[in-house]
């Protein structure tokens, strides 16, 4: 997985996606960073990202 962090108008946004496949890039989750602490992704967001990644992997497996 790769995480992209961007600042805009004083806010920080993150997009987390995977580039595992030569034919596609999947955006798994985008959110606004609200915490001033370290650059850690909240556990609830990580759970959602992992769930979506598993779903994509299953979908791709069934289509091949």
Rosetta blueprint (number, residue, H / E / L):
1 X L
2 X E
3 X E
4 X E
5 X E
6 X E
7 X E
8 X E
9 X L
10 X L
11 X E
12 X E
13 X E
14 X E
15 X E
16 X E
17 X E
18 X E
19 X E
20 X E
21 X E
22 X L
23 X L
24 X E
25 X E
26 X E
27 X E
28 X E
29 X E
30 X E
31 X E
32 X E
33 X E
34 X L
35 X L
36 X L
37 X L
38 X L
39 X L
40 X L
41 X L
42 X L
43 X H
44 X H
45 X H
46 X H
47 X H
48 X H
49 X H
50 X H
51 X H
52 X H
53 X H
54 X H
55 X H
56 X H
57 X H
58 X H
59 X H
60 X H
61 X H
62 X H
63 X H
64 X L
